[in-house]
Amino acid sequence: MEKQKMTVTVEDNEENEETKTIKTTNTPLSPPSTRLPFSSASNSHAYCFVCKRPGPKLVVVPTGERYNIFLQTEIIVPAGARCCPNHLMDGKLSQEAMHSVRTTRQDAFFNRSTLAELLRFLREAALKSQTSRIDFDNTDALADEEYKTLLGLDKEQFADILKYVQLKNTPSRTSRCTLAIFL
């Protein structure tokens, strides 16, 4: 049985970086048997999956970054895929390289273990984005400075305007969100 370990880097902002390690269970690696309709890149050890250049000094793309590439481009980068060292900056693919990724197949094959890891990563990303969403319904979700940046008003001014405006809550949007969108 082969046990995998994955390190995922989640950026809160440019100054604060948080690293999470996800350990898998003792699930053995199964053969690639699940086919999904996602484009996939090459996993050649001899060529860069971004620019297709051959090279003796290619580096393996970290697992967490392969999943980040999928989140941003909807392209699967197979395990073991390699790229030129200049495409990676601190273990992350540069934006230019991200937009240059070439696909070689219109579908991707997964084994159970890889699919489970991808789902765990996507869950972590969803939970992370859920906590950083712009939310005008929760008065504590945004700081006064964020109100000023987004609306040109501070929290108190926004609350004052809300008192004088008659808006109905709908199933898809509250009166606070409607006013914020309008402003």
C-alpha positions as CSV (number, residue, x, y, z in Angstrom):
1,M,0.0,0.0,0.0
2,E,1.3,3.4,-0.9
3,K,0.5,6.3,1.3
4,Q,0.3,9.8,-0.1
5,K,1.0,13.2,1.5
6,M,0.0,16.5,-0.1
7,T,0.9,20.1,0.9
8,V,-1.6,22.7,-0.1
9,T,-0.7,26.4,0.1
10,V,-3.6,28.7,0.5
11,E,-3.0,32.5,0.2
12,D,-5.0,34.8,2.4
13,N,-3.4,37.8,0.9
14,E,0.1,38.8,-0.3
15,E,1.5,39.2,3.2
16,N,0.0,36.2,5.0
17,E,0.4,32.7,3.6
18,E,-1.0,29.6,5.3
19,T,0.2,26.1,4.5
20,K,-2.0,23.1,5.2
21,T,-1.0,19.4,5.0
22,I,-3.6,16.9,4.1
23,K,-2.7,13.2,4.8
24,T,-4.6,10.5,3.0
25,T,-5.8,7.3,4.6
26,N,-4.2,4.0,3.9
27,T,-6.3,3.6,0.7
28,P,-4.2,1.8,-1.9
29,L,-3.7,3.5,-5.2
30,S,-6.1,2.1,-7.7
31,P,-5.6,2.0,-11.5
32,P,-7.0,5.0,-13.5
33,S,-10.5,3.8,-14.1
34,T,-12.7,6.9,-13.9
35,R,-12.9,9.1,-17.0
36,L,-14.0,12.7,-16.6
37,P,-14.7,15.2,-19.4
38,F,-11.9,17.7,-18.4
39,S,-9.1,18.6,-20.8
40,S,-5.7,17.3,-19.6
41,A,-2.1,18.3,-20.1
42,S,0.8,16.1,-20.9
43,N,2.6,14.2,-18.2
44,S,5.8,13.6,-20.1
45,H,9.0,13.4,-18.1
46,A,10.9,14.6,-21.2
47,Y,8.9,17.7,-22.1
48,C,7.6,20.7,-20.3
49,F,3.7,20.5,-20.1
50,V,3.5,24.3,-20.6
51,C,5.8,25.1,-23.5
52,K,6.6,21.6,-24.7
53,R,10.4,22.3,-24.6
54,P,12.6,19.3,-23.9
55,G,15.0,19.7,-21.1
56,P,17.2,17.8,-18.7
57,K,16.3,20.2,-15.8
58,L,12.6,19.9,-15.7
59,V,10.9,19.9,-12.3
60,V,7.8,18.0,-11.1
61,V,4.8,20.2,-10.5
62,P,3.7,20.0,-6.8
63,T,0.4,18.3,-6.2
64,G,-1.2,21.4,-4.7
65,E,-0.2,23.5,-7.6
66,R,-1.7,20.9,-10.1
67,Y,-5.0,21.3,-8.3
68,N,-4.7,25.1,-8.3
69,I,-4.2,24.9,-12.1
70,F,-7.4,22.9,-12.3
71,L,-9.3,25.5,-10.2
72,Q,-8.2,28.4,-12.4
73,T,-8.1,26.8,-15.9
74,E,-10.2,23.6,-15.7
75,I,-7.3,21.7,-17.1
76,I,-6.1,18.6,-15.3
77,V,-2.3,18.3,-14.9
78,P,-1.5,14.6,-14.3
79,A,0.7,13.5,-11.4
80,G,4.4,13.5,-12.4
81,A,3.9,16.3,-15.0
82,R,7.1,18.3,-15.4
83,C,7.8,21.9,-16.4
84,C,10.7,24.3,-16.9
85,P,11.9,25.8,-13.6
86,N,11.3,29.3,-14.8
87,H,7.5,28.6,-15.1
88,L,7.4,28.1,-11.3
89,M,7.9,30.9,-8.8
90,D,8.0,29.6,-5.2
91,G,6.3,26.4,-6.2
92,K,3.5,28.2,-8.0
93,L,2.9,28.4,-11.7
94,S,3.3,32.0,-13.0
95,Q,0.1,33.6,-14.5
96,E,1.7,33.8,-17.9
97,A,2.5,30.0,-17.8
98,M,-1.0,29.3,-16.4
99,H,-2.5,30.8,-19.5
100,S,-0.1,29.0,-21.8
101,V,-0.9,25.5,-20.6
102,R,-1.6,23.3,-23.6
103,T,-4.0,20.4,-23.5
104,T,-3.3,17.1,-25.1
105,R,-6.5,15.2,-24.4
106,Q,-10.2,16.2,-24.1
107,D,-10.7,13.9,-21.1
108,A,-8.8,12.8,-18.0
109,F,-8.6,9.5,-16.3
110,F,-8.5,9.3,-12.5
111,N,-8.0,6.6,-9.9
112,R,-10.0,6.6,-6.7
113,S,-7.2,8.0,-4.6
114,T,-6.5,10.9,-6.9
115,L,-10.1,11.7,-7.3
116,A,-10.6,11.7,-3.5
117,E,-7.6,14.0,-3.1
118,L,-8.9,16.4,-5.7
119,L,-12.3,16.5,-4.0
120,R,-10.6,17.2,-0.6
121,F,-8.7,20.1,-2.2
122,L,-11.8,21.5,-3.8
123,R,-13.6,21.3,-0.5
124,E,-10.8,23.2,1.2
125,A,-10.9,25.8,-1.5
126,A,-14.7,26.1,-1.3
127,L,-14.5,26.6,2.5
128,K,-11.8,29.1,2.2
129,S,-13.7,31.2,-0.4
130,Q,-16.9,30.9,1.6
131,T,-15.2,32.8,4.5
132,S,-13.8,35.5,2.3
133,R,-17.0,36.3,0.4
134,I,-18.4,39.9,0.4
135,D,-21.4,39.8,2.7
136,F,-23.4,42.9,3.5
137,D,-26.0,40.9,5.5
138,N,-23.6,40.2,8.3
139,T,-22.6,43.5,9.7
140,D,-19.4,42.1,11.1
141,A,-18.2,40.5,7.9
142,L,-16.7,43.7,6.4
143,A,-14.6,46.3,8.2
144,D,-15.5,50.0,8.0
145,E,-12.6,50.5,5.6
146,E,-14.0,47.8,3.3
147,Y,-17.4,49.6,3.3
148,K,-15.7,52.8,2.3
149,T,-13.7,51.1,-0.5
150,L,-16.7,49.2,-1.9
151,L,-19.5,51.8,-1.4
152,G,-17.9,55.1,-0.7
153,L,-19.7,55.1,2.6
154,D,-18.8,53.9,6.1
155,K,-21.0,51.3,7.9
156,E,-22.9,54.0,9.8
157,Q,-23.7,56.0,6.7
158,F,-24.8,52.8,4.9
159,A,-27.1,51.9,7.8
160,D,-28.6,55.4,7.8
161,I,-29.4,55.2,4.1
162,L,-31.0,51.8,4.6
163,K,-33.4,53.3,7.2
164,Y,-34.8,55.7,4.6
165,V,-35.0,53.4,1.6
166,Q,-37.9,51.0,1.3
167,L,-36.7,47.8,-0.3
168,K,-38.3,44.3,-0.1
169,N,-36.3,41.2,0.6
170,T,-36.5,38.7,-2.2
171,P,-35.6,35.0,-2.2
172,S,-32.4,35.8,-3.9
173,R,-31.3,39.1,-2.3
174,T,-31.8,41.0,0.9
175,S,-32.5,44.7,1.1
176,R,-29.0,45.3,2.4
177,C,-27.4,43.5,-0.6
178,T,-29.8,45.3,-3.0
179,L,-28.7,48.7,-1.7
180,A,-25.0,47.7,-1.7
181,I,-25.3,46.6,-5.4
182,F,-27.1,49.8,-6.3
183,L,-24.4,52.0,-4.6
